[in-house]
Amino acid sequence: MTTRTNRTTKLDLRLSQDAKQTLNAAAQAAHCSVSQFVLKSALERAAETLTERQRFELNADQWKEFMDALDAPPQIVPQIQRLFREPSPFDAPMVE
């Protein structure tokens, strides 16, 4: 049994006649409506895009360089040290 979700938000899309025909043909081949096809395809691509931003692959040399950078002592940045010495706006006493 298909689980139905409450769809309350609409997404409008302008496209060429060729693009619409391509989507119609693909939806027919997938035995679903154009809306279902577009939504499913867009969500799959969105998941791929988000995964690509959360995971990366390195070869052996790149991995060693990455690990060396992580293991290296922190760099001293005078501007950041100054920021840590200055009082934060959040440290100010609250005015009631």
C-alpha positions as CSV (number, residue, x, y, z in Angstrom):
1,M,0.0,0.0,0.0
2,T,1.3,3.5,-0.9
3,T,1.8,5.9,1.9
4,R,0.3,9.3,1.1
5,T,1.8,12.5,2.5
6,N,0.1,15.8,3.0
7,R,1.3,18.0,0.2
8,T,0.5,21.6,1.0
9,T,3.3,23.4,-1.0
10,K,3.3,24.0,-4.7
11,L,6.3,24.4,-7.0
12,D,5.8,26.1,-10.3
13,L,8.1,25.4,-13.2
14,R,8.5,27.0,-16.6
15,L,10.1,24.8,-19.3
16,S,10.3,24.5,-23.0
17,Q,7.9,22.3,-25.0
18,D,10.8,19.9,-25.7
19,A,11.6,19.6,-22.0
20,K,7.9,18.9,-21.3
21,Q,7.7,16.3,-24.0
22,T,10.8,14.6,-22.6
23,L,9.3,14.6,-19.1
24,N,6.0,13.2,-20.4
25,A,7.8,10.4,-22.2
26,A,9.9,9.5,-19.2
27,A,6.9,9.6,-16.9
28,Q,5.0,7.3,-19.2
29,A,8.0,4.9,-19.4
30,A,8.1,4.9,-15.6
31,H,4.3,4.3,-15.4
32,C,3.7,7.4,-13.3
33,S,2.4,10.9,-13.6
34,V,4.7,13.7,-14.7
35,S,4.4,15.3,-11.2
36,Q,5.4,12.0,-9.5
37,F,8.3,11.5,-12.0
38,V,9.6,15.0,-11.5
39,L,9.3,15.0,-7.7
40,K,10.9,11.6,-7.4
41,S,13.8,12.5,-9.8
42,A,14.3,15.9,-8.1
43,L,14.4,14.3,-4.6
44,E,16.9,11.7,-5.7
45,R,19.2,14.3,-7.3
46,A,18.9,16.5,-4.1
47,A,19.9,13.5,-2.0
48,E,23.0,12.9,-4.3
49,T,23.9,16.6,-4.1
50,L,23.7,16.7,-0.3
51,T,25.6,13.5,0.0
52,E,28.4,14.9,-2.2
53,R,28.7,17.8,0.2
54,Q,29.0,15.5,3.3
55,R,31.4,13.0,1.9
56,F,34.7,13.2,0.0
57,E,37.2,10.7,-1.3
58,L,40.9,10.9,-1.2
59,N,43.7,8.9,-2.7
60,A,46.5,7.6,-0.5
61,D,48.7,10.7,-1.0
62,Q,45.8,13.1,-0.4
63,W,44.8,11.2,2.7
64,K,48.3,11.5,4.1
65,E,48.4,15.2,3.4
66,F,45.0,15.6,5.0
67,M,46.0,13.6,8.1
68,D,49.3,15.6,8.4
69,A,47.3,18.8,8.3
70,L,45.0,17.6,11.1
71,D,47.9,16.4,13.2
72,A,49.9,19.6,12.8
73,P,50.0,22.1,15.7
74,P,47.5,24.9,15.3
75,Q,48.7,28.1,13.6
76,I,48.8,31.2,15.7
77,V,46.7,33.9,14.0
78,P,47.2,37.3,15.8
79,Q,43.8,38.6,14.7
80,I,42.0,35.7,16.3
81,Q,44.1,36.0,19.5
82,R,43.0,39.6,19.7
83,L,39.4,38.7,19.3
84,F,39.6,36.2,22.2
85,R,41.1,38.9,24.4
86,E,38.4,41.4,23.7
87,P,35.1,41.2,25.5
88,S,32.2,39.7,23.6
89,P,28.9,41.5,23.2
90,F,27.5,38.5,25.0
91,D,29.7,39.1,28.0
92,A,28.1,42.6,28.6
93,P,25.8,42.8,31.6
94,M,22.2,42.5,30.8
95,V,20.2,45.7,31.1
96,E,16.7,45.3,32.6
